[in-house]
Amino acid sequence: HETVSLYPFFLEDVATIKELNLDDGIHPNLEGINVIVENIKPYVVKAANLEKVEGN
């Protein structure tokens, strides 16, 4: 039995906000990256904890 977490769109809360992107309008700036990290963090922590519990 394998568990896979899905984070559907990593640019959520960033993609459409001009202040969170570089001048090219595509790539996140440092502030945008910080938002991405905070959004993804719970998924990473959960995955790390599953690895510890399953002993892999």
N, CA, C and O atoms as a Tripos MOL2 file, in Angstrom:
@<TRIPOS>MOLECULE
protein
  224   223    56     0     0
PROTEIN
NO_CHARGES

@<TRIPOS>ATOM
      1 N           0.8510   -1.1700    0.0000 N.3       1 HIS1
      2 CA          0.0000    0.0000    0.0000 C.3       1 HIS1
      3 C           0.8970    1.2350    0.0000 C.2       1 HIS1
      4 O           1.7240    1.4130    0.8950 O.2       1 HIS1
      5 N           0.7280    2.0750   -1.0020 N.am      2 GLU2
      6 CA          1.5100    3.3010   -1.0750 C.3       2 GLU2
      7 C           0.5950    4.5110   -0.9410 C.2       2 GLU2
      8 O          -0.5310    4.5200   -1.4390 O.2       2 GLU2
      9 N           1.0970    5.5180   -0.2650 N.am      3 THR3
     10 CA          0.3470    6.7530   -0.0920 C.3       3 THR3
     11 C           1.0380    7.8510   -0.8920 C.2       3 THR3
     12 O           2.2430    8.0670   -0.7650 O.2       3 THR3
     13 N           0.2650    8.5300   -1.7040 N.am      4 VAL4
     14 CA          0.8160    9.6170   -2.5050 C.3       4 VAL4
     15 C           0.0060   10.8760   -2.2430 C.2       4 VAL4
     16 O          -1.2160   10.8850   -2.3940 O.2       4 VAL4
     17 N           0.6930   11.9300   -1.8520 N.am      5 SER5
     18 CA          0.0250   13.2150   -1.6690 C.3       5 SER5
     19 C           0.1590   14.0100   -2.9540 C.2       5 SER5
     20 O           1.2040   13.9920   -3.6030 O.2       5 SER5
     21 N          -0.8900   14.6940   -3.3080 N.am      6 LEU6
     22 CA         -0.8810   15.5040   -4.5150 C.3       6 LEU6
     23 C          -1.0790   16.9610   -4.1430 C.2       6 LEU6
     24 O          -2.0200   17.3160   -3.4330 O.2       6 LEU6
     25 N          -0.1940   17.7840   -4.6260 N.am      7 TYR7
     26 CA         -0.3650   19.2250   -4.4970 C.3       7 TYR7
     27 C          -0.6700   19.7260   -5.8990 C.2       7 TYR7
     28 O           0.2380   19.8560   -6.7200 O.2       7 TYR7
     29 N          -1.9320   20.0080   -6.1810 N.am      8 PRO8
     30 CA         -2.3840   20.2130   -7.5520 C.3       8 PRO8
     31 C          -1.7430   21.3670   -8.3330 C.2       8 PRO8
     32 O          -1.4410   21.1930   -9.5130 O.2       8 PRO8
     33 N          -1.5290   22.5140   -7.7330 N.am      9 PHE9
     34 CA         -1.0000   23.6570   -8.4830 C.3       9 PHE9
     35 C          -0.0880   24.4490   -7.5680 C.2       9 PHE9
     36 O          -0.5560   25.2030   -6.7150 O.2       9 PHE9
     37 N           1.2230   24.2800   -7.7440 N.am     10 PHE10
     38 CA          2.1480   24.8740   -6.7860 C.3      10 PHE10
     39 C           2.2230   26.4000   -6.8720 C.2      10 PHE10
     40 O           2.7720   27.0360   -5.9720 O.2      10 PHE10
     41 N           1.6840   26.9950   -7.9320 N.am     11 LEU11
     42 CA          1.6650   28.4560   -8.0230 C.3      11 LEU11
     43 C           0.3730   29.0740   -7.4870 C.2      11 LEU11
     44 O           0.1130   30.2610   -7.6790 O.2      11 LEU11
     45 N          -0.4310   28.2460   -6.8130 N.am     12 GLU12
     46 CA         -1.6600   28.7580   -6.2050 C.3      12 GLU12
     47 C          -1.3110   29.9110   -5.2620 C.2      12 GLU12
     48 O          -0.3180   29.8460   -4.5380 O.2      12 GLU12
     49 N          -2.1030   30.9290   -5.2730 N.am     13 ASP13
     50 CA         -1.9100   32.1330   -4.4570 C.3      13 ASP13
     51 C          -0.7300   32.9900   -4.9160 C.2      13 ASP13
     52 O          -0.3750   33.9540   -4.2390 O.2      13 ASP13
     53 N          -0.1160   32.6540   -6.0570 N.am     14 VAL14
     54 CA          1.0370   33.4000   -6.5500 C.3      14 VAL14
     55 C           0.8740   33.7990   -8.0210 C.2      14 VAL14
     56 O           1.1900   34.9280   -8.3950 O.2      14 VAL14
     57 N           0.3930   32.8930   -8.8360 N.am     15 ALA15
     58 CA          0.4110   33.0590  -10.2970 C.3      15 ALA15
     59 C          -0.2470   34.3430  -10.7890 C.2      15 ALA15
     60 O           0.2510   34.9640  -11.7280 O.2      15 ALA15
     61 N          -1.3290   34.7420  -10.1910 N.am     16 THR16
     62 CA         -2.0670   35.9020  -10.7010 C.3      16 THR16
     63 C          -1.8010   37.1940   -9.9320 C.2      16 THR16
     64 O          -2.4670   38.2050  -10.1560 O.2      16 THR16
     65 N          -0.8350   37.1560   -9.0360 N.am     17 ILE17
     66 CA         -0.5310   38.3410   -8.2260 C.3      17 ILE17
     67 C           0.7900   38.9430   -8.7020 C.2      17 ILE17
     68 O           1.8640   38.3900   -8.4630 O.2      17 ILE17
     69 N           0.6890   40.0680   -9.3680 N.am     18 LYS18
     70 CA          1.8520   40.7110   -9.9910 C.3      18 LYS18
     71 C           2.9990   40.9310   -9.0060 C.2      18 LYS18
     72 O           4.1620   40.7330   -9.3560 O.2      18 LYS18
     73 N           2.6830   41.3350   -7.7890 N.am     19 GLU19
     74 CA          3.7140   41.6420   -6.7860 C.3      19 GLU19
     75 C           4.5020   40.4160   -6.3420 C.2      19 GLU19
     76 O           5.5580   40.5520   -5.7250 O.2      19 GLU19
     77 N           4.0070   39.2300   -6.6450 N.am     20 LEU20
     78 CA          4.6870   38.0010   -6.2300 C.3      20 LEU20
     79 C           5.4700   37.3480   -7.3660 C.2      20 LEU20
     80 O           5.9930   36.2440   -7.2160 O.2      20 LEU20
     81 N           5.5460   38.0470   -8.5160 N.am     21 ASN21
     82 CA          6.2340   37.4950   -9.6780 C.3      21 ASN21
     83 C           7.3120   38.4390  -10.1870 C.2      21 ASN21
     84 O           7.2810   39.6440   -9.9350 O.2      21 ASN21
     85 N           8.2700   37.8580  -10.9120 N.am     22 LEU22
     86 CA          9.3040   38.6540  -11.5580 C.3      22 LEU22
     87 C           8.6850   39.4630  -12.6910 C.2      22 LEU22
     88 O           7.5110   39.2930  -13.0210 O.2      22 LEU22
     89 N           9.4750   40.3310  -13.2740 N.am     23 ASP23
     90 CA          8.9750   41.1870  -14.3480 C.3      23 ASP23
     91 C           8.4810   40.4030  -15.5580 C.2      23 ASP23
     92 O           7.6860   40.9210  -16.3430 O.2      23 ASP23
     93 N           8.9410   39.1500  -15.7260 N.am     24 ASP24
     94 CA          8.4810   38.3510  -16.8710 C.3      24 ASP24
     95 C           7.0340   37.8890  -16.6990 C.2      24 ASP24
     96 O           6.4190   37.4040  -17.6480 O.2      24 ASP24
     97 N           6.4880   38.0410  -15.4800 N.am     25 GLY25
     98 CA          5.1020   37.6690  -15.2200 C.3      25 GLY25
     99 C           4.8550   36.1810  -15.1410 C.2      25 GLY25
    100 O           3.7080   35.7480  -15.0350 O.2      25 GLY25
    101 N           5.9090   35.3920  -15.1910 N.am     26 ILE26
    102 CA          5.7790   33.9290  -15.1860 C.3      26 ILE26
    103 C           6.3850   33.3140  -13.9330 C.2      26 ILE26
    104 O           5.7870   32.4440  -13.3010 O.2      26 ILE26
    105 N           7.5660   33.7730  -13.5880 N.am     27 HIS27
    106 CA          8.3150   33.1580  -12.4920 C.3      27 HIS27
    107 C           8.1270   33.9350  -11.1890 C.2      27 HIS27
    108 O           8.1210   35.1660  -11.1900 O.2      27 HIS27
    109 N           7.9730   33.2070  -10.0710 N.am     28 PRO28
    110 CA          7.7930   33.8800   -8.7810 C.3      28 PRO28
    111 C           9.0770   34.5640   -8.3150 C.2      28 PRO28
    112 O          10.1810   34.0840   -8.5720 O.2      28 PRO28
    113 N           8.9140   35.6790   -7.6330 N.am     29 ASN29
    114 CA         10.0510   36.3400   -6.9980 C.3      29 ASN29
    115 C          10.2480   35.7180   -5.6110 C.2      29 ASN29
    116 O           9.5810   34.7420   -5.2680 O.2      29 ASN29
    117 N          11.1530   36.2790   -4.8220 N.am     30 LEU30
    118 CA         11.4430   35.7040   -3.5040 C.3      30 LEU30
    119 C          10.2010   35.6560   -2.6200 C.2      30 LEU30
    120 O           9.9650   34.6630   -1.9320 O.2      30 LEU30
    121 N           9.4190   36.7100   -2.6370 N.am     31 GLU31
    122 CA          8.1930   36.7270   -1.8250 C.3      31 GLU31
    123 C           7.2090   35.6580   -2.3090 C.2      31 GLU31
    124 O           6.5520   35.0000   -1.5030 O.2      31 GLU31
    125 N           7.1160   35.4930   -3.6190 N.am     32 GLY32
    126 CA          6.2530   34.4590   -4.1860 C.3      32 GLY32
    127 C           6.7240   33.0650   -3.8220 C.2      32 GLY32
    128 O           5.9170   32.1810   -3.5320 O.2      32 GLY32
    129 N           8.0350   32.8740   -3.8380 N.am     33 ILE33
    130 CA          8.5960   31.5770   -3.4520 C.3      33 ILE33
    131 C           8.2730   31.2820   -1.9940 C.2      33 ILE33
    132 O           7.9680   30.1420   -1.6440 O.2      33 ILE33
    133 N           8.3380   32.2920   -1.1510 N.am     34 ASN34
    134 CA          7.9950   32.0900    0.2650 C.3      34 ASN34
    135 C           6.5490   31.6430    0.4240 C.2      34 ASN34
    136 O           6.2560   30.8010    1.2730 O.2      34 ASN34
    137 N           5.6410   32.1920   -0.3770 N.am     35 VAL35
    138 CA          4.2320   31.7710   -0.3390 C.3      35 VAL35
    139 C           4.1210   30.3120   -0.7750 C.2      35 VAL35
    140 O           3.4080   29.5270   -0.1500 O.2      35 VAL35
    141 N           4.8220   29.9520   -1.8400 N.am     36 ILE36
    142 CA          4.7990   28.5690   -2.3310 C.3      36 ILE36
    143 C           5.2990   27.6100   -1.2560 C.2      36 ILE36
    144 O           4.6850   26.5720   -1.0090 O.2      36 ILE36
    145 N           6.4070   27.9590   -0.6230 N.am     37 VAL37
    146 CA          6.9800   27.1020    0.4270 C.3      37 VAL37
    147 C           5.9880   26.9140    1.5690 C.2      37 VAL37
    148 O           5.7990   25.7950    2.0450 O.2      37 VAL37
    149 N           5.3620   27.9830    2.0080 N.am     38 GLU38
    150 CA          4.3880   27.8740    3.1020 C.3      38 GLU38
    151 C           3.1930   27.0150    2.6990 C.2      38 GLU38
    152 O           2.6680   26.2660    3.5230 O.2      38 GLU38
    153 N           2.7610   27.1130    1.4530 N.am     39 ASN39
    154 CA          1.6250   26.3180    0.9870 C.3      39 ASN39
    155 C           1.9610   24.8310    0.8810 C.2      39 ASN39
    156 O           1.1250   23.9750    1.1740 O.2      39 ASN39
    157 N           3.1800   24.5350    0.4630 N.am     40 ILE40
    158 CA          3.5820   23.1440    0.2500 C.3      40 ILE40
    159 C           4.0810   22.4800    1.5390 C.2      40 ILE40
    160 O           4.0580   21.2550    1.6570 O.2      40 ILE40
    161 N           4.5280   23.2850    2.4940 N.am     41 LYS41
    162 CA          5.1450   22.7600    3.7210 C.3      41 LYS41
    163 C           4.3410   21.6510    4.4060 C.2      41 LYS41
    164 O           4.9350   20.6380    4.7720 O.2      41 LYS41
    165 N           3.0270   21.7840    4.5990 N.am     42 PRO42
    166 CA          2.2870   20.7080    5.2740 C.3      42 PRO42
    167 C           2.3720   19.3690    4.5360 C.2      42 PRO42
    168 O           2.3900   18.3130    5.1690 O.2      42 PRO42
    169 N           2.4230   19.4080    3.2150 N.am     43 TYR43
    170 CA          2.5310   18.1790    2.4230 C.3      43 TYR43
    171 C           3.9030   17.5360    2.6040 C.2      43 TYR43
    172 O           4.0130   16.3140    2.6950 O.2      43 TYR43
    173 N           4.9420   18.3570    2.6540 N.am     44 VAL44
    174 CA          6.3000   17.8520    2.8390 C.3      44 VAL44
    175 C           6.4620   17.2680    4.2350 C.2      44 VAL44
    176 O           7.0440   16.1950    4.3940 O.2      44 VAL44
    177 N           5.9590   17.9570    5.2370 N.am     45 VAL45
    178 CA          6.0420   17.4620    6.6160 C.3      45 VAL45
    179 C           5.3010   16.1360    6.7420 C.2      45 VAL45
    180 O           5.8030   15.2000    7.3640 O.2      45 VAL45
    181 N           4.1270   16.0530    6.1620 N.am     46 LYS46
    182 CA          3.3530   14.8120    6.2170 C.3      46 LYS46
    183 C           4.1140   13.6730    5.5440 C.2      46 LYS46
    184 O           4.1700   12.5670    6.0810 O.2      46 LYS46
    185 N           4.6950   13.9280    4.3860 N.am     47 ALA47
    186 CA          5.4560   12.8980    3.6770 C.3      47 ALA47
    187 C           6.6720   12.4620    4.4880 C.2      47 ALA47
    188 O           6.9800   11.2720    4.5440 O.2      47 ALA47
    189 N           7.3600   13.4050    5.1130 N.am     48 ALA48
    190 CA          8.5280   13.0730    5.9300 C.3      48 ALA48
    191 C           8.1250   12.2340    7.1300 C.2      48 ALA48
    192 O           8.8300   11.2930    7.4940 O.2      48 ALA48
    193 N           7.0050   12.5610    7.7410 N.am     49 ASN49
    194 CA          6.5330   11.7860    8.8870 C.3      49 ASN49
    195 C           6.1200   10.3830    8.4720 C.2      49 ASN49
    196 O           6.3430    9.4370    9.2270 O.2      49 ASN49
    197 N           5.5270   10.2170    7.2980 N.am     50 LEU50
    198 CA          5.1590    8.8870    6.8050 C.3      50 LEU50
    199 C           6.4000    8.0410    6.5840 C.2      50 LEU50
    200 O           6.4020    6.8480    6.8860 O.2      50 LEU50
    201 N           7.4590    8.6510    6.0580 N.am     51 GLU51
    202 CA          8.7110    7.9280    5.8510 C.3      51 GLU51
    203 C           9.2510    7.4090    7.1840 C.2      51 GLU51
    204 O           9.7120    6.2700    7.2590 O.2      51 GLU51
    205 N           9.2010    8.2260    8.2280 N.am     52 LYS52
    206 CA          9.6940    7.8190    9.5410 C.3      52 LYS52
    207 C           8.8680    6.6700   10.1010 C.2      52 LYS52
    208 O           9.4200    5.7060   10.6310 O.2      52 LYS52
    209 N           7.5500    6.7690    9.9850 N.am     53 VAL53
    210 CA          6.6490    5.7580   10.5400 C.3      53 VAL53
    211 C           6.8090    4.4290    9.8190 C.2      53 VAL53
    212 O           6.8220    3.3710   10.4490 O.2      53 VAL53
    213 N           6.9320    4.4830    8.4880 N.am     54 GLU54
    214 CA          7.0280    3.2560    7.7070 C.3      54 GLU54
    215 C           8.4380    2.6880    7.6940 C.2      54 GLU54
    216 O           8.6520    1.5660    7.2360 O.2      54 GLU54
    217 N           9.4020    3.4570    8.1940 N.am     55 GLY55
    218 CA         10.7610    2.9680    8.2940 C.3      55 GLY55
    219 C          11.4910    2.8460    6.9750 C.2      55 GLY55
    220 O          12.4090    2.0360    6.8460 O.2      55 GLY55
    221 N          11.1060    3.6220    6.0150 N.am     56 ASN56
    222 CA         11.7780    3.5720    4.7020 C.3      56 ASN56
    223 C          12.8850    4.5740    4.6110 C.2      56 ASN56
    224 O          13.5510    4.6660    3.5790 O.2      56 ASN56
@<TRIPOS>BOND
     1     1     2 1
     2     2     3 1
     3     3     4 2
     4     3     5 am
     5     5     6 1
     6     6     7 1
     7     7     8 2
     8     7     9 am
     9     9    10 1
    10    10    11 1
    11    11    12 2
    12    11    13 am
    13    13    14 1
    14    14    15 1
    15    15    16 2
    16    15    17 am
    17    17    18 1
    18    18    19 1
    19    19    20 2
    20    19    21 am
    21    21    22 1
    22    22    23 1
    23    23    24 2
    24    23    25 am
    25    25    26 1
    26    26    27 1
    27    27    28 2
    28    27    29 am
    29    29    30 1
    30    30    31 1
    31    31    32 2
    32    31    33 am
    33    33    34 1
    34    34    35 1
    35    35    36 2
    36    35    37 am
    37    37    38 1
    38    38    39 1
    39    39    40 2
    40    39    41 am
    41    41    42 1
    42    42    43 1
    43    43    44 2
    44    43    45 am
    45    45    46 1
    46    46    47 1
    47    47    48 2
    48    47    49 am
    49    49    50 1
    50    50    51 1
    51    51    52 2
    52    51    53 am
    53    53    54 1
    54    54    55 1
    55    55    56 2
    56    55    57 am
    57    57    58 1
    58    58    59 1
    59    59    60 2
    60    59    61 am
    61    61    62 1
    62    62    63 1
    63    63    64 2
    64    63    65 am
    65    65    66 1
    66    66    67 1
    67    67    68 2
    68    67    69 am
    69    69    70 1
    70    70    71 1
    71    71    72 2
    72    71    73 am
    73    73    74 1
    74    74    75 1
    75    75    76 2
    76    75    77 am
    77    77    78 1
    78    78    79 1
    79    79    80 2
    80    79    81 am
    81    81    82 1
    82    82    83 1
    83    83    84 2
    84    83    85 am
    85    85    86 1
    86    86    87 1
    87    87    88 2
    88    87    89 am
    89    89    90 1
    90    90    91 1
    91    91    92 2
    92    91    93 am
    93    93    94 1
    94    94    95 1
    95    95    96 2
    96    95    97 am
    97    97    98 1
    98    98    99 1
    99    99   100 2
   100    99   101 am
   101   101   102 1
   102   102   103 1
   103   103   104 2
   104   103   105 am
   105   105   106 1
   106   106   107 1
   107   107   108 2
   108   107   109 am
   109   109   110 1
   110   110   111 1
   111   111   112 2
   112   111   113 am
   113   113   114 1
   114   114   115 1
   115   115   116 2
   116   115   117 am
   117   117   118 1
   118   118   119 1
   119   119   120 2
   120   119   121 am
   121   121   122 1
   122   122   123 1
   123   123   124 2
   124   123   125 am
   125   125   126 1
   126   126   127 1
   127   127   128 2
   128   127   129 am
   129   129   130 1
   130   130   131 1
   131   131   132 2
   132   131   133 am
   133   133   134 1
   134   134   135 1
   135   135   136 2
   136   135   137 am
   137   137   138 1
   138   138   139 1
   139   139   140 2
   140   139   141 am
   141   141   142 1
   142   142   143 1
   143   143   144 2
   144   143   145 am
   145   145   146 1
   146   146   147 1
   147   147   148 2
   148   147   149 am
   149   149   150 1
   150   150   151 1
   151   151   152 2
   152   151   153 am
   153   153   154 1
   154   154   155 1
   155   155   156 2
   156   155   157 am
   157   157   158 1
   158   158   159 1
   159   159   160 2
   160   159   161 am
   161   161   162 1
   162   162   163 1
   163   163   164 2
   164   163   165 am
   165   165   166 1
   166   166   167 1
   167   167   168 2
   168   167   169 am
   169   169   170 1
   170   170   171 1
   171   171   172 2
   172   171   173 am
   173   173   174 1
   174   174   175 1
   175   175   176 2
   176   175   177 am
   177   177   178 1
   178   178   179 1
   179   179   180 2
   180   179   181 am
   181   181   182 1
   182   182   183 1
   183   183   184 2
   184   183   185 am
   185   185   186 1
   186   186   187 1
   187   187   188 2
   188   187   189 am
   189   189   190 1
   190   190   191 1
   191   191   192 2
   192   191   193 am
   193   193   194 1
   194   194   195 1
   195   195   196 2
   196   195   197 am
   197   197   198 1
   198   198   199 1
   199   199   200 2
   200   199   201 am
   201   201   202 1
   202   202   203 1
   203   203   204 2
   204   203   205 am
   205   205   206 1
   206   206   207 1
   207   207   208 2
   208   207   209 am
   209   209   210 1
   210   210   211 1
   211   211   212 2
   212   211   213 am
   213   213   214 1
   214   214   215 1
   215   215   216 2
   216   215   217 am
   217   217   218 1
   218   218   219 1
   219   219   220 2
   220   219   221 am
   221   221   222 1
   222   222   223 1
   223   223   224 2
@<TRIPOS>SUBSTRUCTURE
     1 HIS1         2 RESIDUE 1 A HIS
     2 GLU2         6 RESIDUE 1 A GLU
     3 THR3        10 RESIDUE 1 A THR
     4 VAL4        14 RESIDUE 1 A VAL
     5 SER5        18 RESIDUE 1 A SER
     6 LEU6        22 RESIDUE 1 A LEU
     7 TYR7        26 RESIDUE 1 A TYR
     8 PRO8        30 RESIDUE 1 A PRO
     9 PHE9        34 RESIDUE 1 A PHE
    10 PHE10       38 RESIDUE 1 A PHE
    11 LEU11       42 RESIDUE 1 A LEU
    12 GLU12       46 RESIDUE 1 A GLU
    13 ASP13       50 RESIDUE 1 A ASP
    14 VAL14       54 RESIDUE 1 A VAL
    15 ALA15       58 RESIDUE 1 A ALA
    16 THR16       62 RESIDUE 1 A THR
    17 ILE17       66 RESIDUE 1 A ILE
    18 LYS18       70 RESIDUE 1 A LYS
    19 GLU19       74 RESIDUE 1 A GLU
    20 LEU20       78 RESIDUE 1 A LEU
    21 ASN21       82 RESIDUE 1 A ASN
    22 LEU22       86 RESIDUE 1 A LEU
    23 ASP23       90 RESIDUE 1 A ASP
    24 ASP24       94 RESIDUE 1 A ASP
    25 GLY25       98 RESIDUE 1 A GLY
    26 ILE26      102 RESIDUE 1 A ILE
    27 HIS27      106 RESIDUE 1 A HIS
    28 PRO28      110 RESIDUE 1 A PRO
    29 ASN29      114 RESIDUE 1 A ASN
    30 LEU30      118 RESIDUE 1 A LEU
    31 GLU31      122 RESIDUE 1 A GLU
    32 GLY32      126 RESIDUE 1 A GLY
    33 ILE33      130 RESIDUE 1 A ILE
    34 ASN34      134 RESIDUE 1 A ASN
    35 VAL35      138 RESIDUE 1 A VAL
    36 ILE36      142 RESIDUE 1 A ILE
    37 VAL37      146 RESIDUE 1 A VAL
    38 GLU38      150 RESIDUE 1 A GLU
    39 ASN39      154 RESIDUE 1 A ASN
    40 ILE40      158 RESIDUE 1 A ILE
    41 LYS41      162 RESIDUE 1 A LYS
    42 PRO42      166 RESIDUE 1 A PRO
    43 TYR43      170 RESIDUE 1 A TYR
    44 VAL44      174 RESIDUE 1 A VAL
    45 VAL45      178 RESIDUE 1 A VAL
    46 LYS46      182 RESIDUE 1 A LYS
    47 ALA47      186 RESIDUE 1 A ALA
    48 ALA48      190 RESIDUE 1 A ALA
    49 ASN49      194 RESIDUE 1 A ASN
    50 LEU50      198 RESIDUE 1 A LEU
    51 GLU51      202 RESIDUE 1 A GLU
    52 LYS52      206 RESIDUE 1 A LYS
    53 VAL53      210 RESIDUE 1 A VAL
    54 GLU54      214 RESIDUE 1 A GLU
    55 GLY55      218 RESIDUE 1 A GLY
    56 ASN56      222 RESIDUE 1 A ASN
